[in-house]
Amino acid sequence: MSNLGGGDDMSSASDLPFLGPRNNMELQEFGRKPRHNVSITLGELLKRLGDSAEEKNQVLELGNHSNYTTTTPSSFPFVLSFHNLTYSVKVKSKLSLPRWLRRGDKDDELSSDNNMKVLLNDISGEAREGEIMAVLGASGSGKSTLIDALADRISRESLKGNVTLNGEVLESKLLKVISAYVMQDDLLFPMLTVEETLMFSAEFRLPRTLSKSKKNARVQALIDQLGLRNAAKTVIGDEGHRGVSGGERRRVSIGIDIIHDPIVLFLDEPTSGLDSTSAYMVVKVLQRIAQSGSIVIMSIHQPSYRILSLLDRLIILSRGHTVLTSPPSSLQQFFADFGNPIPENENRIEFALDFIRELEGTPNGTKTLMEFNKTWQRERNSTTSTSSFYNGPKPSLKDAISASVSRGKLVSGATNIDPNVSSSNVPKFANPFWVDMVVIAKRSMLNSMRMPELFGMRFGAVVVTGIILATIFWKLDNSPKGVQERLGFFAFAMSTTFYTCAEAIPVFLQERYIFMRETAHNAYRRSSYVVSHAIISLPSILVLSIAFAVTTYWSVGLAGGVSGFLYFLLFLLASFWAGSSFVTFLSGVIYNIMMAYTVVVAVLAYFFLFSGFFISRDRIPPYWIWFHYMSLVKYPYQGVLQNEFSDPNKCFVKGVQLFDTSPLRAVPEALKIKLLQNMSKTLGMNITNTTCLTTGSDILKQSGGTDLNKWTCFWITIGLGFFFRILFYFALLIGSKNKRR
């Protein structure tokens, strides 16, 4: 099928590559139960792929085991347990009367506890390696909250209870390295292909010590595991660009987070918004990931019969409480023991969810079912205990992770995680600062080059504005009127550079959630993103500056020749830099596009007002002078004024031109000369028609533009750009926390 519209999601599950082991010895080595169609790890797959490749002995050297044979011991089985998880949030109370106006005692008895809403209430359970644990329930039951709690996306101060892996408490730093979290929304760059998207993820998550060919082999193996081979060269797409299908997009979202083959995978409703076939294909992929040696925990609203057959363990929630914990195969027995057997031709999970929803509408709610579930679990505890899952001596978490790494799991740590792993020696990032910066820049430039219309609109706006200004202020003379027109041109030109930067507001806002997802598990540093974002903005800023300067400088007739042009160009470049940095900072603080535009336009208007054009610095009230020095427009405006009027020998008002800006401009020339003669007698000096009355220095003094020289203004403008980039970094540091409070 053609890839014009993406790959075909209607293929059967058998189209997915079979990645099973050669036999069940690997699974039985440590007492684990054999499973059908169990997948090997991606590390092992790459090792086997390398046998037929040119560099067959160098595909991925993971750990100390170079040959994967039937005698290679399997990794220690992982068990993620959670006990008594409780989480409450404070609900903002509705507007009410002041306490002294309330009547009766009931209002006075209200306490802060009444404003707390319980989202999770004493939730316990466990998820095992090689299995998919699904969290089910109606909307608002607490599914996503439980996933967030297990994935350490809720503040430890707010979450009660504990989460352990192989009996040891998981610390945040370690969990970020060994796990991955797939959000409900597909947050991807629209103009990158599937292969490019996964390759960039590999560049971020896999260490620099792996060669390009090994990373590419890793990506190709993952494409096959995800069933995306037919869509590998297709762009992701968005509303304006046709791309892959919804199911393929979801599998790509999963792929970018499992590129390093994590030990634990969390997914928030991965089948949301997909048709039944696409949803089944996604869960089938998750099953293969689990069978490769991972723990897969996901929330799902209402699985179909086919999806239910792929799940290993269910937890059904109702208003934050556990009402059922059971393998899918035990649903019929559970409800039969409860006294409400499932009819023969009824969908088991639909019956369970509908029955729970009916109980929620009764006075006692699901209390009876919750109590029965606890009793039923205790009776069946022997069959669900960890001992039947693993019969050998209990390994430590350190040994389990080390064994898993040696078999090819956790590729991002394969070369830089010490075998004696602990939270203190786990590397936070897979690559150094400069590698992250280069990869981010490369990805952003590639995505931007495939959407040239975005820069084209901005370039067109600058050129059109320049042409309009050039034709309005065409070849200004050195008369008093020409001076006023020059001041107006400079004020409008400098402010225009800042206003055109407002078009960059959506750039980060569109990437914000991608950035949050990638930094949540330390794909790269926030500082790398800020520096890269600044560097890739420079080429476009340079092009815009040159275009505006060439369009206006000689057309308006500005002074200074080539050196004056170069200085004018430098100030345009500095203005675009400062404006772009300011807008970028605001986009990191304000997340709503319309609100961000409103704030940017308003603040830039204030900057323009206090720049010194409308009212000179000497005339600004003392209580507003601070805003004058905060104005981004002040410094470039003052700098270009000094560049234009710095020649002390250039005269702008001679003789009778003195009257051109007064009501006397309409009187006859002879009368103006007589007025000059009278003024000469009064002042005791000779003023003729050729006497210079106003020089450039006088104009600078009148406009209040002499407190700083032009080079000081230039460097202050550049410095303000760096200042707002630093503020942008702190905005990301504070505002991109991925934890609930």
Secondary structure by P-SEA (a helix, b strand, c coil): cccccccccccccccccccccccccccccccccccccccccaaaaaaaaaccccccccccccccccccccccccccbbbbbbcbbbbbbbccccccccccccccccccccccccccccccccccccccccbbbbbbbcccccaaaaaaaaaccccccccccccccccccccaaaaaaacccccccccccccccaaaaaaaaaaccccccccaaaaaaaaaaaaaaaccccccccccccccbbbbcaaaaaaaaaaaaacccccbbbbccccccccaaaaaaaaaaaaaaaaabbbbbbccccccaaaaaaccbbbbbccccccccccccaaaaaaaaacccccccccaaaaaaaaaaaaaaccccaaaaaaaaaaaaaaaccccccccccccccccaaaaaaaaaaacccccccccccccccccccccccccaaaaaaaaaaaaaaaaaacaaaaaaaaaaaaaaaaaaaaaaccccccaaaaaaaaaaaaaaaaaaaaaacccccccccaaaaaaaaaccccccaaaaaaaaaaaaaaaaaaaaaaaaaaccccccccccaaaaaaaaaaaaaaaaaaaaaaaaaaaccccaaaaaaaaaaaaaaaaaacccccccccccccaaaaaaaccaaaaaaaaaaaaccccccccccccccccccccccccaaaaaaaaaaaaaaaccccccccccccaaaaaaaaccccccaaaaaaaaaaaaaaaaaaaaaaaacccccccc
